[in-house]
Amino acid sequence: MSKQKDTLSRRNFLKFAGATLAAGLGSSLAPQLAASAKQQSFGSNIRFAQKAIDIAFWVIPYWKGKTGSEPDGKESDYYTWQIEEFNKKFPNVTVTPNFIPSTFEGWAKFDTAVASGNAPDVMWGQAGNQWKYAPQDAVASFDEWIDPAMKEDLLSPVQNLCGYVDGKLYLWPYGLAVAGGVFANRSLFEKFNAADLLPSNKERSWTVAEYEKALAATTGQLEGQDIYGTAFMTDWSYQVTQFLYGFGANLYNDFQTKMVMNSPEGVKALQWMVDAENTHKWSVPGTSGRTQETCMRLFMEQKFAILPSQPYYITAFRNQPELKPSFDWVFCQPPHEEGQTASVEANAHGYLVSKMEDQDKLAMCMEFVKHLTRPEALEIASSGQGLVPPLKSASAILESDSERYVEGVLGANAKPWGRLYGEIGPKVLTPMWDSAFGGTKSVQQAMDDAVASGNKIIEDTAKTLGWPMD
């Protein structure tokens, strides 16, 4: 995800907020068992006979403890428990975990291992990995191993997030990391006598016109301090692109082979954002070059009322209440124009299975992924990491939670954050925001240049990896 601090791992935020805020059983498994297993559903019981199987498992631990709420939890606890539970069913399997840090260097370890032909058998992955690994013929498709009913149960964004150009799924998700939404400081709204302007519907949606009224009402002076309605950052691009979608724009075409955000709708949306700062004075001045860290500090200091953000912080504050802001806040959807739908980007987190000649081992790796994504695990990942469960049938997990219900609504209709976001973010989107907000380019020129630059990155990568572009 670019050099935008550390994206959806959010560890930099947590640091900042703290200051301001086995044994095998013996003989061989018949090869035909693996073949028959393919014909069974991904969710079925595969009875593996007595064959010792070793599985190398590389994974990023995103929370401490089993559920994220244990006071003395360790990062290894959740997956240690997962493996122990798996071994109760399959004692002939030895799963050896390797815990990888959630950093750019950590993510690069997966790429390096795959490129060198030494990928682990099962590995953590995120949306976009399949576009790098499938062309290398390095990962196996899940389609032969899953029940069609289970595939049908996936949320609509999953196919786009986890699939490849052949229509198959190479990343099996355990959750969607929703990368948008806004936090409103209810305490500031009340001080400005504007609490009635906050969305009151269950979905917490509001139109652009309603949002503008809220920004205007919370811009002014309180106790001798200048307060603004909102603030923007330019490094964590996915927290800013959400405003484009509410005007009807898209970043990419349906196949993510071209950037299309310089449409009339996209230009209108970015102009609206720039005007919020430069014309209406609703936004903290100086967006160009501003980081997410600075935005969060100003929000925690109550210098502005609405923070473009992501719902992960709901979970972070619950699991670590000492980090929670001192003021009351509410999580809402980003605004949308009349006739349009609010939307945000999302990243899928899940697992990939390497291609291998040993079909018995491949079948067991698939069974391990099934185990890692069973309903009990989806619920823990939802609360531990702050993810939207990837199955429609699991939506009840968020139904009764007023804050996370909004997260679920956004996740069910999310946009893909792009197969090359790690490059597009810092090389294309951040310069676009900086130049538009800084006034060094017109909004139209900033978007046109960004699209040209982004399409060049996509085209060059497509040639290298052999992506079809039709």
Secondary structure, 3 states (H helix, E strand, C coil): CCCCCCHHHCHHHHHHHHHCCCCCCCCCCCHHHHHHHHHCCCCCCCCCCCCCEEEEEEECCCCCCCCCCCCCCCCCHHHHHHHHHHHHHCCCEEEEEEECCCCHHHHHHHHHHHHCCCCCCEEEEECCHHHHHHHHCCECCCCCCCCHHHHHHECCHHHHHHECCCCCECCEEEEEEECCCEEEEHHHHHHCCCHHHCCCCCCCCCEHHHHHHHHHHCCEEECCEEEEEECCCCCCHHHCCHHHHCCCCCCECCCCCCECCCCHHHHHHHHHHHHHHHCCCCECCCCCCCCHHHHHHHHHCCCEEEEECCCHHHHHHHHCHHHCCCCCEEEECCCECCCCCCCCEEEEEEEEEECCCCHHHHHHHHHHHHHHCCHHHHHHHHHHHCCECCEHHHCHHHHCCHHHHHHHHHHHCCEECCCCHHHHHHHHHHHHHHHHHHCCCCHHHHHHHHHHHHHHHHHHHHHHHCCCCC
